[in-house]
Amino acid sequence: MAELQEVQITEEKPLLPGQTPEAAKTHSVETPYGSVTFTVYGTPKPKRPAILTYHDVGLNYKSCFQPLFQFEDMQEIIQNFVRVHVDAPGME
């Protein structure tokens, strides 16, 4: 039977309200139906899922998802996932 190994877990300090964990990178892709803009927060990591968002009608990713991702309990989640926010054409 293998022995248990002690692992150091370092707790990161939570972000302050309004503080973002990393800079956003905005990209635009031309499609046959027009340009689609998406914003990426974080760095993609191999074998880790991403959080993909698509906003509601009449909104953009900031107005739709910013309150959710600024919520205190979400800080631990967004530190471990890359987020991709897709803007509908014409809703940027």
Steps between C-alpha positions, in 0.01 A plus 500: 500500500639841405575752769311826514703801403461841655403768249543875552187691404543870464185703517488792261362826630153581367472785253362834605171612343566649157844337472552263207734199523656558160474720196237416242599419144239588238502320166288525189429222251355555152227253406276479192228660715706790636762570761477324838684656792605305807693591812732260682590532869783278618738262330371171359649197674517149352226259607310772687153611395414859422197700603325613181235770525253638247292794616125559478329715237575872529797452734873442468727281713577781743141593575385138516780316685708762684288484821528120504877491457555779754305310765730413791434125488587485127857627549642155573331357192615767255859470621509139378317529167548696182187699410390563143222756449345497152324817382216457254556684171383860535477482881857601581 
